[in-house]
Amino acid sequence: MDGPKRHEMRGGKFPNKRSGKAGSSFPGGGKPPGKQERGWDGVAGWYDKLVGADGSDYHQHVILPAVMELLDVQKGHEVIDICCGQGVLIRHLVAAGVERVLGVDASGKLIGAARQRYSGEREATFLKADACAEGNWADGTYDSAACVMAVHDVPDIEGLMRNMAASLKPGGRAVIVMMHPCFRIPKESHWGWDKDQKIQYRRLDKYGKPLEIVLQTRPGLGTDESTTFYHRPLAEVIGSMGNAGLGITDCKELFSHRRSQVGPFSKAEHRAAEEFPLFIGLVAQKL
Ligand SMILES: C[S@@+](CC[C@H](N)C(=O)[O-])C[C@H]1O[C@@H](n2cnc3c(N)ncnc32)[C@H](O)[C@@H]1O
């Protein structure tokens, strides 16, 4: 009998179908977008619909609760959401009593969707900007900075972290939540079934070098809509934070809330869901 069939982000709300050539290495410091990189404007309608006002299933049950816990927002705080997309985090920040939140994203269309969604919230403003390039918006006035599910979507992690640090007041808090680079690498990580031990295991075909992986968002439609996923080993993520003057103070590994239906593989799937984290959250303080 075949083992259980679980795939990367199946049924999830992030790009899960991939196409294009196998990921190629890119310089550790990141590189400017290549020719195939069209940014997120090309997939903005799809992403906005997928995430909606409340967030994907993973946003709702795993990611956003963790982000809010790690941010530990206090009433009156000023917060910046870097790579905010269509603004899925904003509602939670406003509900927590922030005085001001700025959402920054490179996609004009996603920023437009966020502006429309939050037009009634006086605390929320949005800016179209490249999170990796120097900008006046990273002005040292924020109590905390979040980057949710986007560290792997930018080509220049050093630039991103520099801006996270630059946006914060001294002692301010930076929080990132991202796909766990040790367990989830599109195209290169898979579930496997060990029929002798009856366990589901995690298989990684690559990890140790940066990868640039093209993800086709809706291959069924025959369009070439795609985004690029930048895999980096964990040391590179942590190192880029340190280089930017962000000292890590906490780390949380986040596991799936999903549990399979009762069946021949459910025990093994349950165990695997508790053993292998999907996402990682890092908290850092501006030094
Ligand atoms: C997977 S989405 C996550 C969006 C949002 N934080 C969420 O959780 O729904 C990745 C986001 O990163 C943004 N992004 C990618 N590269 C960027 C860059 N260089 N500067 C600013 N935003 C960027 C995209 O436009 C997209 O909105």
Ligand as a Chemical Component Dictionary entry (heavy atoms), coordinates in Angstrom:
data_LIG
# 
_chem_comp.id                   LIG 
_chem_comp.type                 NON-POLYMER 
_chem_comp.pdbx_formal_charge   0 
_chem_comp.three_letter_code    LIG 
# 
loop_
_chem_comp_atom.comp_id 
_chem_comp_atom.atom_id 
_chem_comp_atom.alt_atom_id 
_chem_comp_atom.type_symbol 
_chem_comp_atom.charge 
_chem_comp_atom.model_Cartn_x 
_chem_comp_atom.model_Cartn_y 
_chem_comp_atom.model_Cartn_z 
_chem_comp_atom.pdbx_ordinal 
LIG C1  C1  C 0  3.860  35.583 0.768  1  
LIG S1  S1  S 1  3.570  37.302 0.637  2  
LIG C2  C2  C 0  3.307  37.681 2.363  3  
LIG C3  C3  C 0  2.487  38.920 2.531  4  
LIG C4  C4  C 0  1.938  39.131 3.943  5  
LIG N1  N1  N 0  2.965  39.456 4.887  6  
LIG C5  C5  C 0  1.148  37.929 4.346  7  
LIG O1  O1  O 0  1.520  37.252 5.321  8  
LIG O2  O2  O -1 0.127  37.670 3.686  9  
LIG C6  C6  C 0  5.151  38.001 0.302  10 
LIG C7  C7  C 0  5.107  39.512 0.151  11 
LIG O3  O3  O 0  6.424  40.012 0.023  12 
LIG C8  C8  C 0  6.353  41.138 -0.821 13 
LIG N2  N2  N 0  7.693  41.432 -1.338 14 
LIG C9  C9  C 0  8.513  40.630 -2.052 15 
LIG N3  N3  N 0  9.663  41.272 -2.332 16 
LIG C10 C10 C 0  9.571  42.506 -1.767 17 
LIG C11 C11 C 0  10.443 43.617 -1.691 18 
LIG N4  N4  N 0  11.662 43.603 -2.239 19 
LIG N5  N5  N 0  10.023 44.705 -1.032 20 
LIG C12 C12 C 0  8.795  44.754 -0.450 21 
LIG N6  N6  N 0  7.929  43.732 -0.495 22 
LIG C13 C13 C 0  8.313  42.611 -1.140 23 
LIG C14 C14 C 0  5.386  40.712 -1.905 24 
LIG O4  O4  O 0  4.900  41.803 -2.642 25 
LIG C15 C15 C 0  4.349  39.995 -1.066 26 
LIG O5  O5  O 0  3.345  40.883 -0.649 27 
# 
loop_
_chem_comp_bond.comp_id 
_chem_comp_bond.atom_id_1 
_chem_comp_bond.atom_id_2 
_chem_comp_bond.value_order 
_chem_comp_bond.pdbx_ordinal 
LIG C1  S1  SING 1  
LIG S1  C2  SING 2  
LIG S1  C6  SING 3  
LIG C2  C3  SING 4  
LIG C3  C4  SING 5  
LIG C4  N1  SING 6  
LIG C4  C5  SING 7  
LIG C5  O1  DOUB 8  
LIG C5  O2  SING 9  
LIG C6  C7  SING 10 
LIG C7  O3  SING 11 
LIG C7  C15 SING 12 
LIG O3  C8  SING 13 
LIG C8  N2  SING 14 
LIG C8  C14 SING 15 
LIG N2  C9  SING 16 
LIG N2  C13 SING 17 
LIG C9  N3  DOUB 18 
LIG N3  C10 SING 19 
LIG C10 C11 SING 20 
LIG C10 C13 DOUB 21 
LIG C11 N4  SING 22 
LIG C11 N5  DOUB 23 
LIG N5  C12 SING 24 
LIG C12 N6  DOUB 25 
LIG N6  C13 SING 26 
LIG C14 O4  SING 27 
LIG C14 C15 SING 28 
LIG C15 O5  SING 29 
# 
